[in-house]
Amino acid sequence: MALVEPFAIGVRLPATGGTGPRLAASGQMTEAMTDARAVGELIAMRAERGLQSGSGTLARLDVGGRSFYGINAHRQPVTMRVNAITRTHAEAHAFQQAANAGIRAERGTLYVDRAL
């Protein structure tokens, strides 16, 4: 699993005045901190469920101002159009929950606790 280091995001702040680059860096810092929190939540969920490293997958989908969590082998109905393998994945579980909640958005962020 790759962990996010919220302060090691390669942002260079200008040595002299000006706010443009600082505003961009601030946005990147906020994004990195959100990423770190999301990954931290998945690590905590894995520990709470007693999942050993390398077993199972957890996912978090941030979309429409909400977060949805999925786990593989969830045994929940998936009504979205997906292939047979995807149907049991944590990612599909999270997306299905968002669809069930009526969430429609052009952008979202999906986090998983295992390498893709």
N, C-alpha and C positions, 0 to 999 in steps of 0.2 A: 504494500500500500504506500502510495506517495503522500506524504503529509505536506500541508501548506505551511510555509514559513511566512507569516504575515508581514514581516519587516524586511524580507529578503526578496523584493520584487523587482529589483533593477531600476528603480526610479532615481533619476539624478535631479536634485534640486539646484537651482542656480545659486552661484556664490554671491551674486549681487542682487539688488532690488528687482521689482517686477512681480506680478501676481499670476500671470498666465501659466507658467510651468508649475507653480505651487498649487494652483487649483486642479490641474490635471493630476499631479501627484497625490493630492488629497483624495480625489475620486478613486484612484488606483489603490490607495491605502485602505479606504473604506471597503472596496471590493475584496481586497485580500483579507481583511479582517472578517468579512462575511464568510468567505471561503473557509477560513480557519475555524470559525464557529460551527459551520455546517459539518466539516470533517470531524471536529471534536464531538459533536452530537452523535455522529455515526459510530465513533469509537466507544462512546458511553453506552449507546444502545447495544452494541456488540457485547460489551462486558455484562450489561444487565441481563441479556438473554443467554449468557454463558456460551456464546459461539466462539469456538477455537479459531485461531488464526488459520486462514486457508479454507475454512468451511463456511458455506453460505455466503450470501451477498446482501448487503443493505444498501438502500438508495434513498436519496432525498431530492425531491423536485420542488424548486422554488418558482412559482408562477402565479401571476395574478395577485400578488401581495400575500400569498399563502404558501405554506410548506406542506408537502405530502410525503409520507414515508412508506417505503416498500421493502419487502423481504422476499427472497426467492422461495419457491415451493410453497407459496402462500395459500393455495387452494381456493382462491377467490375467483369468481367469474370474470373473464376478460372479454368484453364485447367489442373492443377496438379491433380493427383489422391488423392482425399480426401473424407471424408464422408460428408453427407449433412449438418451436424451441423458445421463442420470446415470451410466449403465453405464461410460462412459469417463472420468468425472471423478475427480480426486484424492480427493475426499471419499468416494466409493464405494469406492475402492481401500483407504483406511484403515479404513473400517467393515467391509469384507469380511475384511481381515486379522484384525480383532478377533473377528469371527464365527468364522473358521477356527480361532482360538486358543481358542474356547469361552468367551469373555468374555461374561458377562451382568451388566449393571448397570443401575440406574435412572437414573444420571447420568453424564455425561461432558462433556468440553470439546473442541470442534473448533476448530482454528486453521487458517486458510488465508492464503497470502501474497499474495492479490489481493482486491480489493473484491468483495463478494457482489452 
